[in-house]
Amino acid sequence: LVSLLLIGIAAWGIGFGLISSFRVVGVAIAVGIFLFLIALVGLIGAVKHHQVLLFFYMIILLLVFIVQFSVSCACLALNKEQQSQLLEVGWNNTNSARTDIERNLNCCGFRVFDPNETCASDCFKSHHCQPCAPIIEEHSVMVLRFVGGIGLFFGFTEILGVWLTYRYRNQKDPRANPSAFL
C-alpha cells in the first residue's frame, strides 16, 4: 500500500507540474517499486509457506525499518538552526528545485531579493518579491514533523511485520505431509 502510494504521489507531482526534478521523482518511484517487490516476496512466501522467502523478507524488512527509523528520528530531532542550514545547502546545490520553489511559492532569492538575478516567480515582474527562506522554513517545520511521524508509524508496523514473519516462518505447512516433520 505504501509503495503504491509513493508511486502515485510521484506521478501526481509530475502530472500537476509541482515537481520538475527527474531525480526526485525517479527516487520516489524506485523506492515505491522496491517496497512493492519486497511486499510481493513476503506475500508469496506466506502463501507458499516458503521459509527462505520469508527469511529474506524478514531481513529486508528489518533493514528498511532501521533506515526508516533513523530518518524519522533525524526529521523529528532537527532544530531551527539545523533546518535553516540544511535548506540553505539544498538551495545552493540545485537549480531545478530552486526554480520550482520560486514559481510555486511566489518568492525570489533565498535570504534577500536581488532584482538583478533571474527568477521564475510572477512577483519578479513587479520587483516586489519576498525572499524564499522564511516561507520555506515555515513549511519545512510542518513537513519534517509530518514525515517523521508517518515514518515512525510505519516503522513500528514494519517491526510488527518482522515479528509476525518470524512467528509464521517457523510454523508447519498445514497442507504438507504430517509425517515429513517427524
For each residue, the residues with C-beta under 8 A, 3 or more apart:
1: 4 5
2: 5 6 32 35 154
3: 6 7 31 32 33 34 35 36 39
4: 1 7 8 32 36
5: 1 2 8 9 32
6: 2 3 9 10 28 29 31 32 35
7: 3 4 10 11 28 29 32 33 36
8: 4 5 11 12
9: 5 6 12 13 28
10: 6 7 13 14 19 24 25 28 29 32
11: 7 8 14 15 29
12: 8 9 15 16 18
13: 9 10 16 18 19 25
14: 10 11 17 18 19 25
15: 11 12
16: 12 13
17: 14 20
18: 12 13 14 100 104
19: 10 13 14 24 25 100
20: 17 96 99 100
21: 24 25 94 96 97 100
22: 25 26
23: 26 27
24: 10 19 21 27 28 97
25: 10 13 14 19 21 22 28 29
26: 22 23 29 30
27: 23 24 30 31
28: 6 7 9 10 24 25 31 32
29: 6 7 10 11 25 26 32 33
30: 26 27 33 34
31: 3 6 27 28 34 35
32: 2 3 4 5 6 7 10 28 29 35 36
33: 3 7 29 30 36 37
34: 3 30 31 37 38
35: 2 3 6 31 32 38 39 64
36: 3 4 7 32 33 39 40
37: 33 34 40 41
38: 34 35 41 42 57 60 61 64
39: 3 35 36 42 43
40: 36 37 43 44
41: 37 38 44 45 53 56 57 60
42: 38 39 45 46 53 54 57 61 161 165
43: 39 40 46 47
44: 40 41 47 48 50 53
45: 41 42 48 49 50 51 52 53 54 56 57
46: 42 43 49 54 165 168
47: 43 44
48: 44 45 53
49: 45 46 171 173 175 176
50: 44 45 53 54
51: 45 54 55 169
52: 45 55 56
53: 41 42 44 45 48 50 56 57
54: 42 45 46 50 51 57 58 165 168 169
55: 51 52 58 59 169
56: 41 45 52 53 59 60
57: 38 41 42 45 53 54 60 61 165
58: 54 55 61 62 162 165 166 169
59: 55 56 62 63
60: 38 41 56 57 63 64
61: 38 42 57 58 64 65 158 161 162 165
62: 58 59 65 66 158 162
63: 59 60 66 67
64: 35 38 60 61 67 68 158
65: 61 62 68 69 155 158 159 162
66: 62 63 69 70
67: 63 64 70 71
68: 64 65 71 72 151 154 155 158
69: 65 66 72 73 151 152 155
70: 66 67 73 74
71: 67 68 74 75 151
72: 68 69 75 76 147 148 149 150 151 152 155
73: 69 70 76 77 148 152
74: 70 71 77 78 148
75: 71 72 78 144 145 147 148 151
76: 72 73 144 145 148 149 152
77: 73 74
78: 74 75 82 83 86 144
79: 82 83
80: 83 84 137 141
81: 84 85
82: 78 79 85 86
83: 78 79 80 86 87 137 140 141 144
84: 80 81 87 88 133 137
85: 81 82 88 89
86: 78 82 83 89 90
87: 83 84 90 91 133 136 137 140
88: 84 85 91 92 110 133
89: 85 86 92 93
90: 86 87 93 94 97
91: 87 88 94 97 98 101 110 132 133 136
92: 88 89 110
93: 89 90
94: 21 90 91 97 98
95: 98 99
96: 20 21 99 100
97: 21 24 90 91 94 100 101
98: 91 94 95 101 102
99: 20 95 96 102 103 120
100: 18 19 20 21 96 97 103 104
101: 91 97 98 104 105 107 132 136
102: 98 99 105 106 107 108 119 120 121 132
103: 99 100 106 120 121
104: 18 100 101
105: 101 102 121 132 135 136
106: 102 103 121 122 123 129
107: 101 102 113 121 123 129 130 131 132 135
108: 102 113 114 117 119 121 123 124 129 130 131 132
109: 112 113 114 117 119 129 131 132
110: 88 91 92 131 132 133
111: 131 133
112: 109 131
113: 107 108 109 129 130 131
114: 108 109 117
115: 127
116:
117: 108 109 114
118: 124
119: 102 108 109 124 129
120: 99 102 103 124
121: 102 103 105 106 107 108 124 129
122: 106 125
123: 106 107 108 126 128 129 130
124: 108 118 119 120 121 127 129
125: 122
126: 123 129
127: 115 124
128: 123
129: 106 107 108 109 113 119 121 123 124 126
130: 107 108 113 123 134 135
131: 107 108 109 110 111 112 113 134
132: 91 101 102 105 107 108 109 110 135 136
133: 84 87 88 91 110 111 136 137
134: 130 131 137 138
135: 105 107 130 132 138 139
136: 87 91 101 105 132 133 139 140
137: 80 83 84 87 133 134 140 141
138: 134 135 141 142
139: 135 136 142 143
140: 83 87 136 137 143 144
141: 80 83 137 138 144 145
142: 138 139 145 146
143: 139 140 146 147
144: 75 76 78 83 140 141 147 148
145: 75 76 141 142 148 149
146: 142 143 149 150
147: 72 75 143 144 150 151
148: 72 73 74 75 76 144 145 151 152
149: 72 76 145 146 152 153
150: 72 146 147 153 154
151: 68 69 71 72 75 147 148 154 155
152: 69 72 73 76 148 149 155 156
153: 149 150 156 157
154: 2 68 150 151 157 158
155: 65 68 69 72 151 152 158 159
156: 152 153 159 160
157: 153 154 160 161
158: 61 62 64 65 68 154 155 161 162
159: 65 155 156 162 163
160: 156 157 163 164
161: 42 61 157 158 164 165
162: 58 61 62 65 158 159 165 166
163: 159 160 166 167
164: 160 161 167 168
165: 42 46 54 57 58 61 161 162 168 169
166: 58 162 163 169 170
167: 163 164 170 171
168: 46 54 164 165 171
169: 51 54 55 58 165 166
170: 166 167
171: 49 167 168
172: 176 181
173: 49 176
174:
175: 49
176: 49 172 173 180 181
177: 180
178: 181 182
179: 182
180: 176 177
181: 172 176 178
182: 178 179
